[in-house]
Amino acid sequence: MKVVFFGSSKYVVPILDAINTNHQLTLVVTTELGSQQPVKFYCHTHKIECISVKKAGDLLSNEPLRQKAADIGVVADFGVILPKQTLHLFPKGLINVHPSLLPKFRGPTPAQTAILNGDSKTGVSIIQLDEQMDHGPILAQKEEDISNEDSSKTLYEKLFKESVDLVLDVLNKHAHNTIIFKQQDHNLATYTKALTRDDGFFDYTKTIDQTYFKNFVRAYYPWPGVWTKIKLRPEEDEKVVKFLPGKKIQVEGGKEMEYKDFINGYLDADKLFLEFIGKELNND
């Protein structure tokens, strides 16, 4: 089939590559601007036509899409909600790769939310897009374990990689008109929110469950990151300190280090902060 792909980020490159190998990829639409960014770079090296957009309004004319006359569109980690005009442009519609077991965790941050909740399992869903967010019928799903060491980065990598065979199977069924549409139970829908940098702020002076803190760091890595501000020395201004998975820490302007190295290297840092780090260091 002729396919138009909508996607951004390194997570979706395996899907992009599989479509390019097995179908006629006529156009890629991305929010990436730089030529070295993952999707743009793949398209350049494989001589695939690629256009960049910043917002939904950039697609309203749909002229580049009409010219390609593709059968179907595939959307994965695109970052822009497609306008109605685009949804109805393809004879077989658009399918979307969503990294959760829909209807659970609709919205922009499903992996972060699953980790923050302490879930042991999640998955990936392929749905037929409609005019509501993550609302369309399910075409395929696969469950995936969440390890105790997964961050949102590693979990997204796994989920999008696991989606490759599902996407190819769905495209094949669409091509042969054997696709089965399973309606979601909208009464069971839960929603996630977009994150800002402020969502990652952590107040180390307050009591917090240690398991939750570990999940917090894993869930919000690499974006927006878990961070706080402390004085490294009494006479100095506060600096931003980031918490990283694996009991690592990074001082503003410095390299990442182990908790124990921070404690040994910043003996004059805020005492409450040193106490907190010491407790985390001994928490398994």
C-alpha positions as CSV (number, residue, x, y, z in Angstrom):
1,M,0.0,0.0,0.0
2,K,0.9,3.6,-0.4
3,V,1.5,5.0,3.1
4,V,2.1,8.5,4.6
5,F,3.9,8.4,7.9
6,F,3.4,11.1,10.6
7,G,6.0,10.9,13.4
8,S,8.8,12.4,15.4
9,S,11.6,11.2,17.8
10,K,14.0,8.3,17.7
11,Y,11.4,6.0,19.2
12,V,9.5,5.8,15.9
13,V,12.4,5.1,13.5
14,P,11.9,1.3,13.8
15,I,8.3,1.7,12.6
16,L,9.3,4.1,9.9
17,D,12.0,1.7,8.7
18,A,9.6,-1.3,8.6
19,I,7.0,0.6,6.6
20,N,9.7,1.8,4.2
21,T,10.8,-1.8,3.7
22,N,7.5,-3.4,3.3
23,H,5.2,-0.7,1.7
24,Q,5.4,2.3,-0.6
25,L,6.3,5.1,1.7
26,T,5.3,8.2,-0.3
27,L,5.8,11.0,2.3
28,V,6.9,11.5,5.9
29,V,5.5,14.4,8.0
30,T,7.3,15.4,11.1
31,T,7.6,18.2,13.7
32,E,11.4,17.8,13.6
33,L,13.3,20.7,12.0
34,G,17.0,19.9,12.2
35,S,18.5,17.6,9.5
36,Q,20.3,15.5,12.1
37,Q,17.1,14.8,14.1
38,P,16.1,11.1,13.9
39,V,13.2,11.1,11.5
40,K,14.6,13.8,9.3
41,F,18.0,12.0,9.2
42,Y,16.4,8.7,8.3
43,C,14.5,10.3,5.4
44,H,17.5,12.1,4.1
45,T,19.7,8.9,4.1
46,H,16.9,6.8,2.5
47,K,15.9,9.5,0.0
48,I,12.3,9.8,1.3
49,E,10.4,13.0,0.9
50,C,9.9,14.6,4.3
51,I,8.1,17.8,5.3
52,S,8.1,19.6,8.7
53,V,5.2,21.2,10.4
54,K,4.9,23.1,13.7
55,K,1.2,23.0,14.4
56,A,-2.0,21.5,13.2
57,G,-2.8,24.6,11.1
58,D,0.2,23.8,8.9
59,L,-1.7,20.8,7.6
60,L,-5.1,22.5,6.8
61,S,-4.5,22.8,3.1
62,N,-3.4,19.1,2.9
63,E,-2.1,19.8,-0.6
64,P,1.2,17.8,-0.2
65,L,-0.9,14.9,1.2
66,R,-3.4,15.0,-1.6
67,Q,-0.7,14.9,-4.2
68,K,0.6,11.6,-2.8
69,A,-2.8,10.0,-3.0
70,A,-1.8,7.4,-0.3
71,D,-4.1,4.6,0.8
72,I,-3.5,5.1,4.6
73,G,-1.7,7.2,7.1
74,V,0.3,5.9,10.1
75,V,0.8,8.1,13.2
76,A,3.4,7.5,15.9
77,D,4.6,10.0,18.5
78,F,3.8,12.9,16.1
79,G,3.2,15.5,18.8
80,V,0.5,17.4,16.9
81,I,-3.2,16.7,16.8
82,L,-4.3,16.2,13.2
83,P,-7.1,18.4,11.9
84,K,-10.4,16.8,10.7
85,Q,-9.5,17.5,7.1
86,T,-6.5,15.2,7.4
87,L,-8.4,12.4,9.2
88,H,-10.7,12.0,6.2
89,L,-8.1,12.3,3.5
90,F,-7.1,8.7,3.2
91,P,-9.4,6.0,1.8
92,K,-8.4,3.6,4.6
93,G,-8.1,6.3,7.3
94,L,-5.2,6.8,9.7
95,I,-3.9,4.3,12.3
96,N,-2.2,5.4,15.4
97,V,0.4,3.7,17.6
98,H,-0.3,4.5,21.2
99,P,2.0,3.2,24.0
100,S,-0.6,2.0,26.5
101,L,-3.3,-0.6,26.7
102,L,-6.2,1.6,25.7
103,P,-8.6,2.8,27.0
104,K,-6.2,3.1,29.9
105,F,-3.8,6.1,29.8
106,R,-5.1,8.1,26.9
107,G,-3.2,11.3,26.2
108,P,0.4,12.4,25.9
109,T,2.3,10.7,28.8
110,P,1.2,7.1,29.1
111,A,4.6,5.5,29.9
112,Q,5.4,8.2,32.5
113,T,2.1,7.7,34.2
114,A,2.4,3.9,34.3
115,I,5.8,4.0,35.9
116,L,4.7,6.7,38.4
117,N,1.8,4.6,39.4
118,G,4.1,1.7,40.1
119,D,2.4,-0.5,37.4
120,S,4.1,-3.8,36.5
121,K,2.5,-4.0,33.1
122,T,1.5,-1.8,30.2
123,G,1.4,-2.3,26.5
124,V,0.9,-0.8,23.0
125,S,-2.3,-0.3,21.1
126,I,-2.9,0.3,17.4
127,I,-6.1,2.2,16.9
128,Q,-8.1,3.7,14.0
129,L,-8.0,7.4,14.5
130,D,-11.3,9.3,14.9
131,E,-11.9,12.9,15.9
132,Q,-11.5,12.3,19.6
133,M,-8.2,11.8,21.4
134,D,-7.1,8.1,21.6
135,H,-10.8,7.2,21.2
136,G,-11.0,5.2,18.0
137,P,-11.5,1.4,17.7
138,I,-8.6,-0.9,18.6
139,L,-7.0,-2.9,15.8
140,A,-4.3,-4.7,17.7
141,Q,-2.7,-4.7,21.2
142,K,0.2,-6.3,22.9
143,E,1.1,-6.4,26.6
144,E,4.6,-5.5,27.9
145,D,6.2,-5.9,31.3
146,I,7.6,-2.8,33.1
147,S,10.9,-3.7,34.8
148,N,11.9,-2.1,38.1
149,E,14.7,-0.3,36.3
150,D,12.7,1.0,33.3
151,S,12.6,4.8,32.8
152,S,10.1,6.4,30.5
153,K,12.9,6.5,27.9
154,T,13.6,2.7,28.0
155,L,9.9,1.9,28.2
156,Y,9.0,4.0,25.2
157,E,11.9,2.4,23.3
158,K,10.5,-1.1,24.1
159,L,6.9,-0.2,23.3
160,F,7.5,1.4,20.0
161,K,9.9,-1.4,19.0
162,E,7.2,-4.0,20.0
163,S,4.7,-2.1,17.9
164,V,6.5,-2.8,14.6
165,D,5.0,-6.2,13.9
166,L,1.6,-5.0,15.0
167,V,1.7,-2.1,12.6
168,L,2.7,-4.3,9.7
169,D,0.0,-6.8,10.5
170,V,-2.7,-4.1,10.7
171,L,-1.5,-2.6,7.3
172,N,-1.6,-6.1,5.8
173,K,-5.2,-6.6,7.0
174,H,-6.3,-3.2,5.8
175,A,-4.8,-4.0,2.4
176,H,-6.8,-7.2,2.2
177,N,-10.0,-5.7,3.8
178,T,-9.8,-8.2,6.7
179,I,-9.3,-5.7,9.5
180,I,-11.5,-6.1,12.6
181,F,-12.5,-3.0,14.6
182,K,-13.0,-3.5,18.4
183,Q,-14.6,-0.6,20.1
184,Q,-13.0,0.7,23.3
185,D,-15.0,0.6,26.5
186,H,-15.0,4.4,27.0
187,N,-16.3,4.0,30.6
188,L,-12.9,2.6,31.5
189,A,-10.9,5.4,30.0
190,T,-8.3,7.2,32.0
191,Y,-6.3,10.2,30.9
192,T,-2.7,11.5,31.2
193,K,-1.5,15.1,31.2
194,A,1.2,17.0,29.3
195,L,4.2,17.6,31.5
196,T,6.1,20.9,32.2
197,R,9.5,21.4,33.7
198,D,7.8,22.4,37.0
199,D,6.2,19.0,37.3
200,G,9.7,17.6,38.0
201,F,10.4,19.8,41.0
202,F,11.0,17.8,44.2
203,D,10.9,19.3,47.7
204,Y,13.4,17.1,49.6
205,T,12.4,18.8,52.9
206,K,9.1,16.9,52.9
207,T,8.5,13.3,53.9
208,I,8.1,11.1,50.8
209,D,7.7,7.4,50.3
210,Q,11.0,6.0,49.0
211,T,9.3,3.7,46.4
212,Y,7.3,6.6,45.0
213,F,10.5,8.7,44.8
214,K,12.3,6.0,42.8
215,N,9.3,5.7,40.5
216,F,9.2,9.5,40.2
217,V,12.8,9.7,39.0
218,R,12.3,6.8,36.5
219,A,9.0,8.1,35.2
220,Y,10.3,11.7,34.5
221,Y,13.6,10.7,32.9
222,P,14.6,12.2,30.6
223,W,11.8,14.8,30.5
224,P,11.0,16.9,32.5
225,G,13.5,15.4,34.9
226,V,13.3,15.4,38.7
227,W,15.2,18.3,40.1
228,T,15.5,20.6,43.1
229,K,17.5,23.6,44.2
230,I,20.1,23.5,47.0
231,K,23.1,25.4,48.4
232,L,26.2,23.4,47.8
233,R,28.1,25.8,50.1
234,P,26.5,28.2,52.7
235,E,28.0,31.3,51.0
236,E,26.9,30.4,47.5
237,D,23.7,30.8,45.6
238,E,21.4,27.9,45.1
239,K,22.0,25.5,42.2
240,V,19.8,23.1,40.3
241,V,20.5,19.5,41.1
242,K,18.9,16.7,38.9
243,F,18.1,13.2,40.1
244,L,18.8,10.5,37.6
245,P,17.9,6.8,37.5
246,G,20.3,4.3,39.1
247,K,20.9,6.5,42.2
248,K,22.8,9.2,40.2
249,I,22.8,12.9,40.5
250,Q,23.9,15.9,38.4
251,V,24.8,19.3,39.7
252,E,24.0,22.2,37.4
253,G,26.9,22.6,34.9
254,G,28.6,19.4,36.1
255,K,28.7,15.7,35.1
256,E,26.5,13.0,36.6
257,M,27.8,11.2,39.6
258,E,26.8,8.5,42.1
259,Y,25.0,9.5,45.3
260,K,28.0,8.5,47.4
261,D,30.3,10.6,45.3
262,F,28.1,13.6,45.8
263,I,28.0,13.1,49.6
264,N,31.8,12.8,49.7
265,G,32.3,15.8,47.4
266,Y,29.9,18.3,48.8
267,L,30.3,18.0,52.6
268,D,29.1,21.5,53.1
269,A,25.9,21.1,51.1
270,D,22.5,21.6,52.8
271,K,22.3,19.1,55.6
272,L,18.7,18.1,55.0
273,F,19.6,17.3,51.4
274,L,22.6,15.2,52.4
275,E,20.4,13.3,54.9
276,F,17.9,12.7,52.2
277,I,20.5,11.4,49.7
278,G,22.0,9.2,52.4
279,K,18.7,7.6,53.0
280,E,18.2,7.0,49.3
281,L,21.7,5.5,49.0
282,N,20.8,2.8,51.5
283,N,17.3,2.2,50.1
284,D,17.1,-0.9,48.0
